[in-house]
């Protein structure tokens, strides 16, 4: 039931994303050209349902057969392995807009692009984790130094120095833990970078 609702929602979003057609557009519509533009931009053939709805109030009914011809011709531009790879690499979605005759080629590139996109996401994550570790270590180093200076400042009561001492101990523990995991973070980053470069070489023919 959930999947059914999700499918209906996706269809509604797809149709609602289409540009509105006004009266002039409907009355002068070149349905083959409109189909071509929809197909070449990766819009599903069901997009004509939105065009039909928009033009109905002006008494205009789209020519389905002509639209489909244009959509197929436009899909030839969209449904290529290179374009599929490009979209997959960018993390874009695929609305199942390609005709059956063209879909296999597109999906081959799209799947490879998705693979490279996933590798890039891992690399970005490992890069972020390593950068965060270095930033935290830098912050801890400065904070510990400030606390040490405060520790010997004049005018502090014994209880205040104990609190500062305990804070320094806590920060030093955090610092030690970060130093311990730093080699692992570096190795994970290097592995992710190497894997991503291998992926780029593997798909360099696109």
N, C-alpha and C positions, 0 to 999 in steps of 0.2 A: 504493500500500500504506500509505504514511504517512497519507494523508487518511482511509483506511478506519479505521485504528487510532484516529485523532483523533475520528472520528464515533462510534465505539464508546465511547471514553472519555467523550465529552460526554454520551452517553445514560446511562452508568453514574452520572456525577456528578449528572445531573438527577434520576434516580430515587432516588439515595442521599440527596438533599437533602430529600426529603419526610418529613413527620412520621410516626413509627411509629404503627400502629394496634394497640391491645391487644385482648384478648378481648372486653371489654365494647363497645369501639368497633365491632368486627366484627359482633357478634351483634345490635346495635341500629342498624346503619348505615342511614342514609337516603342511598342511592347517588345520588339526584338532587341532594340538597343537597351531598354531597361533590363531585360533578362540578361543581356551580355554584361552590363555593368554589375548586376547582382552576382552573377556567376564569377566574374573576374575578381571581385572583392571578397569571395568566399562566403557569400550569403546563401543560405539554404533555398532550394526551390520553393519551399513553403512561404517564402517572403511574398509571393504573389497574393497570398491570402490577405496580407495587410494592404497591398495595393488595391485589391478588390473592395475591401472595406472602405478605404479612403475615397475611392472613386464612385462608390455606389450612390452617394448623396447627390452626385452630379449626373446620374443616369448613365454612367460609363462602366462597361464591363470589360476587363482585360481579356485579350486574346490569348488563352492559355497555351495553345499549340505554338503560336509565334513566340511567346515568352519563353517557352521551354527550349525552342531552337536557339534563341539568343543566349539563354542561360547555359546551354551545353557548350556553345562556342566560347563563352566567357570562362567557363570552367576549365577549358583546355589551357588557358593561361595560368589559372590559379592552381590547378591540380597537377603540379609537376613535382618531381622528387626534390629539386632545388628549393622550391618555395615551401614544400613541406618541411624540409630540414631547417630552413630559416625560421619558420613559425615555431617549430618544436624547440629550437635552440633559444628562442626568445621567451619561451614559456607560455606561448599563446594557445588558445583552445582551438579545437576543430569541431565545427558544427555539423559534420557529416554532410557537407554540401556537394561533395564530388560525386558525379555519376559512377555507377558500378564499373564502367569500362576504364575509368581514370583513377579510381580510388586506390588501387593497389600500389601504383607508382608513387602517389602522394604519400600514402601511409608509410612506405619504406623510408622516405626521407624524413617524415614527421617523427617516426619512432627513433631514428638515429639522432635527430635534433633534440628530442626529449632526453635521450641518454646523455648527451653532452650537457644539456641544461642541468640535469641532476648532478653531474660531476662538478659543474660550476657552483651549484648551491652548496655542495659539501665543502669545496675550496673556500667559498665565502664564509661559511660557518667556522671552519678551522682558522681562517685568517682573523676573524672577529674574536675568537676565543683566545688566540695568542696575543693579539693587541690588547684585549681586556686585561690579561694577566700582567703584561708589561706596565700598563697604566696603573693597575692596582699596586704593583710593586713600587712604582715611582711615588704614588700617593702615600704608601706605608712608610717609605724611607723618609719622606719629608715630614710626615706626621710624627714619627718616632723622634726625629731630630728636634722638632718643636717641643715635644713633650719632655725630652731630656733637658732642654734649656729651661723650660718652665719648672722642672723638678728642683733646680738649684736656685731659683729666683728667691729674692728676699721677701719676707712678709707672709710666707705660707705656713699654715699650721701643719702639725704632724699628720692629722687626719687627711688633709688635702694632698700631702705628698704621698700618702699611702694609696689614695685613689689614683693619682697620676702614675705611680709605680705599677699598679695593677693594669692600668690602661696600656702602658708600654709593654708589659708582659703579654697582653692579649694581642697587640699589634705585631709583636715579634713572633708569636705563634702563627699568626696568619701569614706573615712574611715567610716563615720557614716552610709552611705547607705549600705556598705558591712556588717557592724555589724547588721543592721536591717534585711537583708535577710539571714544572717548566720543560724538562727534557721530553716528556711524553707529548706535551702540546706541540713542541717544535717538530717532533717526529711525525705526528699526525698531520701537521700542516705540510711538511715536505712530501709525505705520501700522497696527500690530496693534490698538491701542485703537480707532482709527477704523473699521477693518474689522469689529471685533466689534460696535460700536455700530450700524453699518449692518445687520449681520446681525440684531441684536435688533429693529430697526425693521421689517425685512423679514418677520420671523416673529411680529410683535406680535399678529396675529389669533388666535394659539392661546391 
